[in-house]
Amino acid sequence: MAISTSTSCRNPTSSLYKAYISSFNPIRIPFNFDKFSVSPSARKPASISCYLPLEEKEPCKLKVSQRPDSLGRFGKFGGRYVPESLIYALTQLESAFHSLAGDADFQKEVNGILKDYVGRESPLYFAERLTEHYKRSNGEGPDIYLKREDLNHTGACKINNAVAQALFAKRLGKKRVIAETGAGQHGVAAATVCARFGLECIVYMGAQDMERQSFNVHRMRLLGAEVRAVHSGTGTLKDATSEAIRDWACNVESTYYLSGSVAGPHPNPLMVRQFQSVIGKETRKQAMEKWGRKPDVLIACVGGGSNAMGLFHEFVDDDDVRLIGVEAAGFGLDSHKHAATLTKGEIGVFHGTMSYLLQDDDGQIVETHSISAGLDYPGVGPEHSFLKDIGPFKRLSRLEGIIPALETSHALAYLEKLCPTLPNGAKVVLNCSGRGDKDVQTAIKYLQL
């Protein structure tokens, strides 16, 4: 998978013996290929020690699409680094997932709700005027299609995963649901499905994100959810996620944590990927119907990574399909004000999983920046690690009559670099992960409309 930003791109490098930090234990954890153990120079004693092999004893013959392995690992990424109080809940969740994955009645119920309530399948739309805009002077260029996840109920792809997980919560007898949110789309999806299934809903959201995404805050409250502001740290998605996990650790018997990202401890990345993979499955089917073969290029924005993995997973074993994830470069990759985790990050453990992280020399998570609240996160899903702005917002609005989310706009921005390099007639599918209603006020400030 290619990883790109709006400004420039470089391959990430990592120091294998750099100290990394857990989100729950402020201690240094030296990275080596045998085990994780607490460094003698730690600033305070650890409450958890993880001894998990980072490499399989025998060469892994799994296809990329068949990962994670039995330990929840994507190569050396992923795993389960959490307080002991959460181990049982995660094990129970994994067992239920594998059990219900083969349950025909459960699948029928999920598919019925996705069709009649969410409105699937979402269209694969030929963006004729956008295609014309990127044609070269000789009239040649790629054909650009948009996977219209913005047309789903609630206006984004997040509802796909939320529906299935809400049904999981009911099957497990959990009546209290918690969730984290950045841009508010996952929070709205969680609030929506909890209203639909009669569940209590509490959403944690950074105070800064609540200010710039006030529209979605009002939507969540209208749907009956309690929105809890998080003022610690930078008041963004990473802090909201930390608070949600703390809540879950304290109320694990009664509470279901509805994760919206392919980050976090196993089995969350696996579950969210599977529930979002409907995007890629539909795309393959629709591509065959429209032009008789697979797409040549798939593009999606990457924050935590759920929308991108939802599109990519169906195609990860297809060597002839190019996968491009676009990160938020913010004020530039050298400005220290960006959210380009895969481009500039190094390996560490955060929010229960091993992945690429934006961190300083002491392993502390550094502050990120993006105009998009949904991409303003210092980590990324482990499978993305394994596979390794405003202008586009306005352009799609005026050329196609589609106002995209700022998250989607990052992927749209990359078309400027990509399209001149592609042969005539190449089929490009861009995941339009959400609509831009929530971002209009932010856009107005920059566009001066």
C-alpha positions in Angstrom: 0.0 0.0 0.0 1.4 3.4 -0.9 1.2 6.1 1.7 1.0 9.7 0.6 0.4 13.2 2.0 -0.8 16.4 0.4 2.7 18.0 0.4 5.4 15.4 0.1 6.2 11.8 0.9 9.1 9.8 2.3 9.5 6.2 3.5 9.1 5.9 7.3 12.2 4.7 9.2 12.4 3.3 12.7 15.1 2.7 15.3 14.6 -0.9 16.6 16.0 -0.1 20.0 14.3 3.2 20.7 12.2 3.5 23.9 8.5 3.4 23.3 5.6 4.2 25.7 2.3 2.7 26.5 -0.8 4.9 26.7 -1.7 3.5 30.1 1.7 3.0 31.7 4.1 6.0 31.6 7.2 3.8 31.4 9.7 3.1 28.7 9.5 -0.2 26.9 12.6 -1.2 25.0 11.8 -2.7 21.6 13.4 -6.0 20.8 12.5 -9.2 18.9 12.2 -11.5 21.8 9.8 -10.0 24.3 8.5 -6.8 25.9 9.7 -6.1 29.4 10.0 -3.1 31.6 13.2 -1.2 31.4 15.1 -0.8 34.7 15.3 2.9 34.1 11.5 3.2 34.0 10.2 6.3 35.8 7.6 4.3 37.8 6.8 0.6 38.3 4.7 -1.1 35.7 1.3 -2.6 36.4 1.5 -4.7 33.3 4.3 -6.7 31.6 3.7 -8.1 28.1 5.7 -11.1 26.9 4.5 -11.7 23.4 6.7 -12.9 20.5 7.1 -10.3 17.8 8.1 -12.9 15.2 6.4 -16.2 14.4 8.6 -19.2 15.1 7.8 -20.6 11.6 7.5 -18.5 8.4 3.9 -17.3 8.1 2.1 -18.6 5.1 -1.0 -16.5 5.6 -2.2 -14.4 2.7 -2.3 -10.7 3.6 -6.1 -10.8 3.6 -6.1 -13.8 6.1 -4.3 -11.8 8.8 -4.2 -11.2 11.7 -2.8 -14.4 13.1 -4.1 -16.2 16.2 -2.4 -13.6 18.4 -4.0 -10.8 16.7 -0.9 -9.7 14.9 -0.3 -8.3 11.4 3.4 -9.3 11.1 4.9 -7.6 14.1 2.1 -5.1 14.4 -1.2 -5.3 16.4 -1.5 -7.5 19.5 -3.2 -6.8 22.7 -1.5 -4.5 25.2 -4.2 -3.7 27.8 -4.8 -3.8 31.6 -5.6 -7.3 32.9 -9.2 -6.2 33.6 -9.8 -5.9 29.9 -8.4 -9.2 28.8 -11.5 -11.2 29.6 -13.7 -8.7 27.8 -11.6 -8.8 24.7 -11.4 -12.6 24.8 -15.2 -12.8 25.1 -15.5 -10.3 22.3 -13.2 -12.3 20.0 -15.0 -15.6 20.8 -18.4 -14.0 20.0 -17.1 -12.5 16.8 -15.8 -15.8 15.5 -19.0 -17.5 16.6 -21.4 -15.0 15.0 -19.3 -14.7 11.8 -20.7 -18.1 10.8 -24.2 -17.5 12.2 -26.5 -17.3 9.2 -29.3 -15.6 11.2 -26.9 -12.9 12.5 -25.6 -12.2 9.0 -29.1 -12.0 7.6 -30.1 -9.5 10.3 -27.0 -7.3 9.7 -27.5 -7.4 5.9 -31.2 -6.6 6.2 -30.5 -3.5 8.4 -27.6 -2.4 6.1 -30.0 -2.6 3.1 -33.3 -1.2 4.6 -31.9 1.2 7.3 -28.5 2.3 6.1 -29.4 2.3 2.4 -26.7 -0.1 1.0 -25.4 -0.7 -1.5 -23.9 2.7 -2.0 -23.4 3.9 -5.6 -20.1 3.7 -7.5 -20.4 7.1 -9.2 -18.5 8.2 -12.4 -17.3 11.8 -11.6 -17.5 13.0 -15.2 -16.6 16.6 -14.7 -13.8 15.8 -12.2 -12.4 13.3 -14.7 -12.5 16.0 -17.4 -10.8 18.5 -15.0 -7.8 16.1 -14.7 -7.4 15.3 -18.4 -4.1 16.2 -20.0 -3.7 18.6 -22.9 -4.0 15.7 -25.3 -7.4 14.8 -23.9 -6.1 11.6 -22.1 -6.3 10.7 -18.5 -7.8 8.3 -15.9 -11.5 7.8 -15.2 -12.4 8.8 -11.7 -15.2 7.1 -9.7 -16.4 7.9 -6.2 -17.6 5.2 -3.8 -20.5 7.2 -2.3 -20.3 6.3 1.4 -21.5 9.8 2.0 -25.0 8.7 0.9 -25.3 6.2 3.8 -27.7 7.0 6.6 -25.9 9.4 9.0 -23.7 10.6 6.0 -20.6 8.4 6.4 -19.1 4.9 6.3 -19.1 4.7 10.1 -22.6 3.3 10.2 -21.6 0.0 8.6 -19.5 -1.0 11.6 -21.8 0.6 14.2 -24.8 -1.5 13.1 -23.0 -4.8 13.4 -21.3 -3.9 16.8 -24.6 -2.7 18.3 -26.1 -6.1 17.4 -23.0 -7.6 19.1 -23.7 -5.6 22.2 -27.2 -6.9 22.4 -26.1 -10.5 21.9 -23.6 -10.1 24.7 -26.3 -8.6 27.0 -24.6 -5.2 27.3 -27.1 -2.3 27.6 -24.5 0.5 28.0 -22.4 1.5 25.0 -19.5 3.9 25.0 -17.6 5.2 22.0 -15.0 7.8 21.1 -15.2 10.2 18.2 -13.1 12.9 16.5 -15.0 14.4 13.6 -18.2 13.2 15.2 -19.2 10.8 12.5 -18.5 7.7 14.5 -20.2 9.3 17.5 -23.3 10.0 15.4 -23.3 6.5 14.0 -23.0 5.0 17.6 -25.8 7.3 18.8 -28.0 6.3 15.9 -27.7 2.6 16.3 -28.1 2.9 20.1 -31.4 4.8 19.5 -32.4 2.1 17.0 -31.8 -0.8 19.4 -32.7 0.9 22.7 -29.2 1.1 24.2 -27.7 3.7 26.5 -25.0 5.7 24.6 -22.1 7.7 26.0 -19.7 9.4 23.5 -16.3 10.8 24.5 -15.1 13.7 22.4 -12.2 16.1 22.7 -13.2 19.6 23.8 -11.4 21.1 20.7 -13.2 18.7 18.4 -16.5 19.5 20.0 -15.9 23.2 19.1 -15.1 22.6 15.5 -17.7 19.8 15.0 -20.5 21.4 17.0 -23.0 20.3 14.4 -22.4 16.6 15.1 -22.4 17.2 18.8 -26.0 18.5 18.5 -26.9 15.5 16.3 -25.6 13.1 18.9 -27.5 14.8 21.7 -30.7 14.9 19.6 -30.3 11.1 19.1 -30.3 10.7 22.9 -26.6 10.2 23.5 -24.6 11.8 26.3 -21.6 13.6 24.9 -18.7 13.9 27.4 -16.1 16.6 26.7 -12.5 15.6 27.2 -10.2 18.5 28.2 -7.0 16.6 29.0 -4.1 16.6 26.6 -4.8 18.3 23.3 -8.6 17.8 23.6 -8.7 15.7 20.4 -9.4 12.1 19.3 -6.4 10.5 21.1 -7.6 11.9 24.4 -11.2 11.0 23.8 -10.0 7.4 23.0 -8.0 7.2 26.2 -11.0 8.4 28.3 -13.3 5.8 26.6 -10.9 3.0 27.4 -10.6 4.1 31.0 -14.4 4.1 31.3 -14.5 0.6 29.8 -11.8 -0.7 32.2 -13.9 0.6 35.1 -17.3 -0.7 33.8 -16.3 -3.7 31.8 -19.1 -6.0 33.1 -21.9 -3.7 32.0 -20.4 -1.8 29.1 -19.7 -2.5 25.4 -17.0 -0.4 23.8 -18.0 0.4 20.3 -14.7 1.1 18.5 -14.9 3.0 15.3 -11.3 2.5 14.1 -9.1 -0.3 12.9 -6.7 0.7 15.6 -6.8 -0.6 19.2 -6.3 -4.0 20.8 -7.2 -7.3 19.1 -9.9 -8.1 18.0 -11.0 -4.5 17.3 -8.9 -4.0 14.1 -10.2 -7.4 12.8 -13.8 -6.7 13.6 -14.0 -3.1 12.3 -12.2 -4.2 9.1 -14.6 -7.0 8.5 -17.7 -4.9 9.1 -16.3 -2.1 6.8 -15.2 -4.6 4.1 -18.6 -4.3 2.6 -17.3 -1.2 0.9 -14.6 -3.1 -1.1 -16.8 -6.1 -1.8 -19.4 -3.8 -3.4 -16.7 -1.9 -5.3 -15.4 -5.1 -6.9 -18.9 -6.2 -7.9 -19.8 -2.7 -9.2 -16.5 -2.4 -11.2 -17.2 -5.7 -12.9 -20.7 -4.5 -13.8 -19.6 -1.1 -15.1 -16.3 -1.8 -17.0 -15.8 -5.5 -16.7 -12.6 -5.7 -14.6 -11.1 -4.6 -11.3 -10.1 -0.9 -10.6 -6.5 0.0 -11.3 -6.2 2.4 -8.4 -8.0 2.7 -5.0 -7.5 5.9 -2.9 -8.7 6.7 0.6 -7.8 9.1 3.4 -6.1 7.5 6.4 -6.5 8.6 10.0 -7.2 5.6 12.2 -8.0 3.8 8.9 -11.4 2.3 9.0 -12.7 3.7 5.7 -9.5 3.0 3.9 -9.3 -0.6 5.1 -13.0 -1.1 4.3 -12.1 -0.3 0.7 -8.7 -1.9 0.5 -9.2 -5.3 2.2 -11.1 -6.9 -0.7 -8.1 -6.1 -2.9 -5.0 -6.6 -0.8 -4.1 -9.9 -2.5 -4.6 -8.4 -6.0 -1.1 -7.4 -7.1 -2.5 -5.5 -10.1 -4.6 -3.1 -8.0 -2.7 -0.1 -6.5 -3.7 0.9 -3.0 -3.0 4.5 -2.0 -3.7 5.9 1.5 -3.5 9.6 1.9 -2.5 11.1 5.3 -2.9 14.7 6.6 0.3 16.7 6.1 -1.1 19.7 8.0 1.4 22.6 7.9 4.0 20.4 6.3 6.0 17.2 7.2 8.8 19.3 8.7 6.6 21.6 10.7 5.8 19.1 13.5 2.1 20.1 12.9 0.8 17.2 10.9 -0.9 13.8 11.3 1.2 11.8 8.8 1.7 8.7 11.1 2.7 6.2 8.4 5.0 8.7 6.7 6.8 10.1 9.7 6.0 7.7 12.5 8.0 5.1 14.3 7.0 1.8 15.9 5.5 1.9 19.3 2.6 0.8 21.5 -0.5 3.1 21.9 -4.1 2.4 22.9 -3.5 -1.3 23.2 -1.8 -2.0 19.9 1.6 -1.9 18.3 1.7 0.3 15.2 3.4 3.4 13.8 3.2 6.4 16.1 4.1 10.0 16.1 6.3 10.3 19.2 9.4 12.1 20.5 12.8 10.8 21.5 11.5 9.7 24.9 8.6 7.8 23.4 6.0 10.4 24.4 3.1 10.9 21.9 3.5 14.2 20.2 0.7 16.6 19.4 -0.7 16.2 15.9 -2.5 18.7 13.6 -5.0 18.5 10.8 -7.8 20.8 9.6 -9.8 17.6 9.7 -10.8 16.3 13.2 -11.2 12.8 11.9 -7.5 12.6 10.8 -6.0 14.4 13.9 -4.7 11.2 15.5 -1.0 10.2 16.3 -1.5 6.5 15.6 -2.9 4.3 12.8 -4.4 0.8 12.5 -1.9 -2.0 12.6 -2.9 -3.4 9.3 -2.2 -0.1 7.6 1.3 -0.3 9.2 1.7 -3.7 7.8 0.7 -2.7 4.3 2.6 0.1 4.2 -7.4 20.6 1.5 -9.6 22.9 1.3 -9.0 23.3 -2.5 -10.4 19.8 -3.3 -13.3 20.4 -0.9 -14.3 23.3 -3.1 -13.5 21.6 -6.4 -15.7 18.6 -5.9 -18.5 20.8 -4.6 -18.5 22.9 -7.7 -17.7 20.3 -10.4 -19.9 17.5 -9.2 -22.4 19.1 -6.7 -21.0 16.9 -3.9 -19.7 18.5 -0.7 -17.1 16.1 0.7 -15.9 15.7 4.3 -12.6 17.3 5.0 -11.2 13.8 5.6 -12.2 12.8 2.0 -10.7 16.1 0.7 -7.2 14.9 1.6 -7.7 11.9 -0.7 -9.1 14.2 -3.4 -6.0 16.5 -3.1 -3.7 13.6 -4.0 -5.4 13.4 -7.4 -3.3 16.4 -8.4 -0.2 14.3 -8.1 -1.6 11.0 -9.2 -3.6 11.7 -12.3 -0.7 13.0 -14.5 1.1 9.7 -13.9 -1.7 7.4 -14.9 -2.3 6.0 -18.4 -5.4 6.9 -20.4 -8.5 5.1 -19.3 -7.1 3.9 -16.0 -9.9 3.3 -13.5 -9.5 5.1 -10.2 -11.9 4.6 -7.3 -11.8 7.1 -4.5 -13.7 6.4 -1.3 -16.0 9.3 -0.5 -16.0 8.4 3.1 -18.4 11.0 4.4 -20.3 14.2 3.5 -19.1 17.7 4.3 -22.1 19.2 6.2 -20.2 19.0 9.4 -17.2 20.9 7.9 -19.0 23.8 6.2 -18.3 26.3 9.0 -14.6 25.3 9.0 -14.4 25.7 5.3 -16.1 29.1 5.4 -13.3 30.4 7.6 -10.7 29.4 5.0 -12.6 30.0 1.8 -14.1 33.3 3.0 -17.4 32.6 1.4 
